[in-house]
Amino acid sequence: MSSGTAPTPSPNRVRLLKLASKLDEKRFEFETAKDARAIFAFTYVEITRSLAANIDTFPFQAPEWIIELAEAFAGQYFDALAGSPSASWQTVFTVNQWRSTSVAENLIFSITAHIVHDLPLALSALYAQGALDTHIGDFHAMNEVLAKNIVSISESVTKRYEPFFAWLEHFQQHEVQILTNYGFRLGRGMAWYNMVRLRSGDKQSTLKALDKNVQTMIASIRRPPYFSVAIIFRLLRLIASFTKRWPRPMPVRSVF
């Protein structure tokens, strides 16, 4: 007969759930303050919890390395929040506070800055501790695990913060690839290439290029060509931005 008690999570899963809880503290702080940074914080919690749910069942060769990367990656985000943001994050934080920025745009800009700018730096930091060649298979596998949930997670974000325009999520996914399975995996794959560039000795010019990539993407979405399908989605997101709501902050979820 079952005792009715849930099995104790593995040490690997506990580490990821602790990271998710730390991110959730930021989500709660931002939601309480009605700060637009809550949108990405909520997303990041869900992404981290989805990785935790798979860490013991997916056939990673070195799950401890997956966790080290997740922690180093999140560390870049925490550093940006602590008052030392890169040019990429400075742009994102500024634009996301504008009333005319929709929830979808907030999410797109934040995910792009985190993957394009922060992930190569996190990978580079781990490279400094030892070559990563043996981990490229796990990195690809990690991308698969995370990417398969990105669409459902992004839909849950718009339903929470912009419920009246949640339907728009289905139509704009082909317009903004970062919110698709393919786009998410492609962005993370490019991060490995940019890590190599950072390690090649041309760090400053590479960082400038990464910042420019993020800023160019934001400008292309905020100011698309007039005679294009993109302008229709921009107008719809502009309308949607005025329906944003602040839900009652959920309590921070515990590890167990």
SULMOMO-V190267 format. One record per pair of residues at least 6 apart in sequence whose C-alpha atoms are under 8 Angstrom apart, sorted by sequence separation. I is the first residue (numbers start at 1). J is the second residue. D is the distance in Angstrom with one decimal. If there is no record, write none. Layout:
# SULMOMO-V190267
I;J;D
I;J;D
This chain:
# SULMOMO-V190267
30;36;7.1
79;85;6.8
80;86;6.9
95;101;6.9
126;132;7.7
159;165;7.9
173;179;6.1
174;180;7.6
177;183;4.5
178;184;4.9
197;203;7.2
224;230;6.0
225;231;6.5
30;37;6.2
31;38;5.5
158;165;7.3
159;166;5.4
173;180;6.1
177;184;7.3
224;231;5.6
30;38;4.8
55;63;6.7
158;166;5.2
198;206;6.3
223;231;7.9
29;38;7.8
80;89;6.8
96;105;7.9
178;187;7.1
197;206;6.7
198;207;7.8
221;230;7.6
27;37;7.7
28;38;7.4
96;106;5.4
224;234;7.5
27;38;4.9
155;166;6.7
158;169;7.6
26;38;7.4
27;39;7.7
194;206;7.6
222;234;6.9
221;234;7.0
27;41;5.0
92;106;7.9
155;169;6.4
26;41;6.5
27;42;5.6
154;169;7.9
24;41;6.9
92;109;6.1
23;41;6.3
24;42;6.9
92;110;6.3
23;42;7.9
23;44;7.1
24;45;5.9
89;110;7.7
92;113;7.4
23;45;5.8
20;44;7.7
21;45;7.4
89;113;6.4
20;45;5.0
88;113;5.9
154;179;7.1
20;46;7.8
20;48;5.6
151;179;6.1
19;48;7.5
20;49;6.2
88;117;7.1
150;179;6.4
151;180;5.9
150;180;6.7
151;181;6.9
17;48;7.5
150;181;6.5
16;48;6.7
17;49;6.4
149;181;7.7
16;49;7.1
147;180;7.5
148;181;5.8
147;181;4.7
150;184;7.6
16;51;7.6
17;52;6.4
147;182;7.4
16;52;5.5
77;114;7.1
147;184;5.8
14;52;7.9
147;185;6.1
13;52;5.1
12;52;7.9
13;53;7.3
77;118;7.4
143;184;7.8
144;185;6.9
13;55;6.4
76;118;5.9
143;185;5.6
12;55;7.1
13;56;7.2
12;56;7.6
73;118;6.6
76;121;7.9
143;188;6.9
10;56;7.6
73;119;5.9
76;122;7.1
107;154;7.9
73;121;8.0
73;122;5.1
140;189;7.7
72;122;5.3
73;123;7.9
104;154;8.0
12;63;7.4
16;67;6.8
72;123;8.0
12;64;6.9
15;67;7.4
19;71;7.2
69;122;6.8
72;125;7.7
16;70;7.9
69;123;7.0
72;126;7.9
103;157;7.9
104;158;6.8
12;67;7.2
103;158;6.4
175;230;7.0
37;93;7.5
69;126;7.3
103;161;6.8
37;96;7.5
103;162;6.5
36;96;6.3
36;97;5.9
172;233;6.9
35;97;7.7
39;103;7.2
43;107;8.0
104;169;7.6
40;106;7.4
112;178;7.2
39;106;7.2
40;107;5.7
111;178;7.7
39;107;6.7
108;176;7.9
119;188;7.5
123;192;7.3
36;106;7.8
40;110;6.4
65;135;7.8
108;178;6.9
40;111;7.5
108;179;7.1
116;187;6.8
120;191;4.9
124;195;5.5
66;138;7.3
115;187;6.6
116;188;7.6
119;191;5.9
120;192;6.2
123;195;6.2
124;196;7.8
62;135;7.6
66;139;7.5
115;188;6.2
120;193;8.0
116;190;7.8
120;194;5.7
121;195;6.6
124;198;7.0
116;191;6.2
120;195;4.4
124;199;6.8
165;240;6.0
62;138;7.1
66;142;7.4
115;191;6.9
164;240;7.8
61;138;6.4
121;198;7.8
60;138;5.7
120;198;7.6
162;240;7.2
165;243;8.0
162;241;7.8
164;243;7.0
60;141;7.2
162;243;6.1
163;244;7.9
162;244;4.7
161;244;5.7
162;245;6.1
161;245;5.3
161;246;6.3
161;247;6.9
160;247;7.0
117;207;7.5
54;145;7.5
117;210;5.6
51;145;6.9
116;210;6.4
117;211;6.7
51;146;6.6
50;146;7.2
116;213;7.8
117;214;7.7
116;214;7.0
47;146;6.8
50;149;7.6
113;214;5.9
47;149;7.7
112;214;6.6
47;150;7.6
109;214;7.7
47;153;7.5
46;153;6.9
109;218;6.4
43;153;6.8
43;154;7.2
43;157;6.7
42;157;7.4
39;157;7.0
39;161;7.6
88;210;7.9
88;211;4.9
87;211;6.0
88;212;7.7
91;215;7.0
86;211;7.8
88;214;6.0
88;215;6.6
105;237;7.7
104;237;7.5
102;237;5.5
101;237;7.6
102;238;6.3
101;238;6.7
103;240;8.0
100;238;5.8
102;240;6.1
103;241;6.7
102;241;4.0
101;241;5.7
102;242;7.8
100;241;5.4
103;244;7.1
99;241;6.7
100;242;7.0
102;244;7.4
99;242;7.2
34;246;6.4
31;246;7.0
31;247;7.7
32;248;7.9
31;248;7.8
32;249;6.1
31;249;5.7
28;249;6.0
28;250;6.8
28;251;7.0
28;252;6.5
25;252;5.9
24;252;5.7
24;253;7.0
21;252;6.8
21;253;6.2
21;254;6.3
21;255;6.5
18;255;5.8
17;255;5.3
14;255;6.8
9;256;7.9
